[in-house]
Every structure is written in C-alpha cells, then in structure tokens.
Amino acid sequence: MVTGSIAVPPVARAGDTLAQVATPSLLLDLDAFDANVERMASAAAARGVAVRPHAKAHKSVAIARAQMAAGAVGICCQKVTEAIPFVNAGIGNIHISNEFVGEARVALAVAMAAHVTLSACVDDVRQVAPLGKAAQRAGVRIAVLPEVDVGQGRCGVDSTDAVAQLVDAIDHYEGLRFGGLQAYHGSAQHVDGWEKRRDTARLAADRASAYVRFLEARGIACPVVTGGGTGTAEFDIESGVYTEIQPGSYVFLDGHYGSLEWRDDWRFRHGLFLASTVMSTARNGIIVCDAGLKSVATDSGLPRFWSSQQASKPHYRTASDEHGVLELASPEEDSAPWLGEPILLVPGHCDPTVNLYDRYVAVRHGRVEGLWPIEARGLSQ
Ligand SMILES: Cc1ncc(COP(=O)(O)O)c(C=O)c1O
C-alpha cells in the first residue's frame, strides 16, 4: 500500500485554455471586468460623484485594488469581519454600510479604525454609545452615518426626529463624528422597466434630500449622502442628492441584472461565469453538467446557458446539489455529442455565488491569466 497524502490540484494554471480549467469553477472575464469598472468610474466622475464600490459582491482584494486604481474613494463592506482582508491589504478607506451591535463587533471596528479611515452606519442611539465609548478609549475617530429609510423598509430610521437624535448622540462622543447620511434603497436596484426604476430611484433621492434639508435647517451640513447600487447608479449620479454611490454587482452583471431593461451605454457586460462540464448524457434530450446548488446560488433564478462549442443552446432546467440538468431543443435530440463538453453559465445572483468559491479563475481571451483569491469569502460575521 502506498502511503502519503494526495494534494488537491489547482483549479487552473496561468496559460491554461478554458477547456483545461477544473470545473465547476468561477470565471472572471477580465475584458468585461475592466470595461465595467471603467464605465462606472467615468460616468460618476463626469458628474462629480464619488464611487465607493461595494465589496460584498466580490470579496476580493485584487478587485478592490482595481476599483481603487480606477478612482474609487474607498470601498463598502457589509459586515465588520468582511472588512478584515481589505484592511490588512491596505485599502485605506472603508465604510461599513450596515448596522452592527455587540461588544465584539464594536471592538473589531475600533481596532480597524486604528489602521484605516473607517465609517459606519447607525439607526438607533443604542448603537452609538458603545461605539463612541470604545472609539474614545482607543483614541480613534470614526465617521458615523445615520441610515435613513428611503423606501426599502429594512434598516434606517424614517423620521427627522430620529435623525436629529442620532446626530446629537454622535456629537456627544469625541471618538465619533457625523459623517453624513446613508440612503440606500435595495429593492429599487432590481425594478425592471427603466422608467419604473428611474421613478423609484427619484423617490428615494427626494426622501434623502428632505433629510439633508432638515439637517441644513438646523445648521448641520451633510458632507456625504451615500447609497445607490448597480441598478440605480445612472439615476443617483444625476440626482444632485447623492455625493457617493455604492455599486457592487456592476463588475460582474449577473443574470438577474442582465435581464433588466437598460438604456444606452448603461448596460454592463457579463463578466462572471460558471465554468462547467457536461458529465452525463445518458438520456436523449437532456445533458447533465457538474454545476448544481453547491456551485451557484439560485435565489434569483437558475443559471443561464451562455456558450459552448456545440451549435445548439440548451436551457438550464433544474439544479440539485452536484447536478445541473439542461434541456436540449427537442426531447429526441441526441445528447451524446455533449459528453465532456465545457460550457459557460451566467449565475443568477453574483453575491451568494461568489461566496461559494475560494478564488476566481481570471481569464482573458480564452486563456487563464491567474487565480484571484476571494479573501473575504465566508466572512459574514
Ligand atoms: C448597502 C448596500 N449598498 C450597495 C449595495 C450594492 O448593490 P448592487 O450589488 O446591486 O450594486 C448593496 C447590495 O446589497 C447594499 O446592501
């Protein structure tokens, strides 16, 4: 009997062709990615609006660095631990675009604030005091942004009185400063119909504007109004209200975003794919690939077939743990030629799909350029 352990082989090596990539794998098309990063950066810059991309979508230091190189003022993270790899990698300006509570999270945030410019969201005065005290003890200063509900009905206060209370509470602590307002409307991002999405975004901006005017009337200037994602960015940068946008998914354009109506040059390119292989063709009319529920999130719909070397275009019909079943054009169609066929799929929802992988296989013109680690994968505490 041979002893010793067997190493897990790398999913791909630089220079590999797509057919050599072990599947299922998460592929990043670098041409599409570069174009998406550049498009968002230049559109926002043209209107004098800052871009603070959301790292919850990609969880990758390499991607954050590319966004910073394109002019981003910093990044957003949704969870305190999610920010750790970015702090350690020297991304110097991080906004926690979400509420957090508890001694451990507060201590972590304060520890980070010693390394980077940190901002955080609150929507209750009881979140302010622990952060204020801990920041003061540590001798750091954290910008705190009250979150206002501009239509989502999730986090965020929904009255001017509550905003005033938060601003007063923040003012009470030397370790904190009022950083502006967060006004993010998540469901607005996904409204189909360009006009309907525009109107929803305008309503959110009007609500945010009312809070800004309320504070100004009290002599409090609002240095930042941050919010907006991929779906509403084009409206938010025109609003005159948002000083900063937080798009995340635009770097990838997942299947759901791709299904929405876009105008002009605001349609981003699909940059994120699942590389999969057809591994069973036992029945005519269907082919079975190796990308199922453990390889792709299906909350926003099943993955869509994108490409292969075969002429026909099957339809991804069902996913089970390790299997994806795709239908060919007719139940009689011979499935045999598909055995071993590498295929590309577009995932329905990028964020939870990315969180299933340890690395991107970064590809340009059909060749692997490198493996990009997904350092914040699973850091959701
Ligand atoms: C607070 C916040 N900002 C920005 C985003 C980015 O949105 P998207 O990935 O749709 O661009 C999200 C996504 O959920 C979010 O929760």
The ligand as an SDF file (V2000), in Angstrom:
LIG
                    3D

 16 16  0  0  0  0  0  0  0  0999 V2000
  -25.9380   48.9300    1.4620 C   0  0  0  0  0  0  0  0  0  0  0  0
  -25.6690   48.4090    0.0880 C   0  0  0  0  0  0  0  0  0  0  0  0
  -25.0280   49.2040   -0.7850 N   0  0  0  0  0  0  0  0  0  0  0  0
  -24.7360   48.7890   -2.0270 C   0  0  0  0  0  0  0  0  0  0  0  0
  -25.1030   47.5140   -2.4700 C   0  0  0  0  0  0  0  0  0  0  0  0
  -24.6930   47.1020   -3.8570 C   0  0  0  0  0  0  0  0  0  0  0  0
  -25.7240   46.7600   -4.6620 O   0  0  0  0  0  0  0  0  0  0  0  0
  -25.5180   46.1010   -6.1090 P   0  0  0  0  0  0  0  0  0  0  0  0
  -24.7160   44.8730   -5.9360 O   0  0  0  0  0  0  0  0  0  0  0  0
  -26.9000   45.8150   -6.5200 O   0  0  0  0  0  0  0  0  0  0  0  0
  -24.8270   47.1110   -6.9330 O   0  0  0  0  0  0  0  0  0  0  0  0
  -25.7950   46.6750   -1.6000 C   0  0  0  0  0  0  0  0  0  0  0  0
  -26.2300   45.3450   -2.0560 C   0  0  0  0  0  0  0  0  0  0  0  0
  -26.9660   44.6150   -1.4780 O   0  0  0  0  0  0  0  0  0  0  0  0
  -26.0890   47.1160   -0.2820 C   0  0  0  0  0  0  0  0  0  0  0  0
  -26.7290   46.3470    0.5910 O   0  0  0  0  0  0  0  0  0  0  0  0
  1  2  1  0
  2  3  1  0
  2 15  2  0
  3  4  2  0
  4  5  1  0
  5  6  1  0
  5 12  2  0
  6  7  1  0
  7  8  1  0
  8  9  2  0
  8 10  1  0
  8 11  1  0
 12 13  1  0
 12 15  1  0
 13 14  2  0
 15 16  1  0
M  END
$$$$
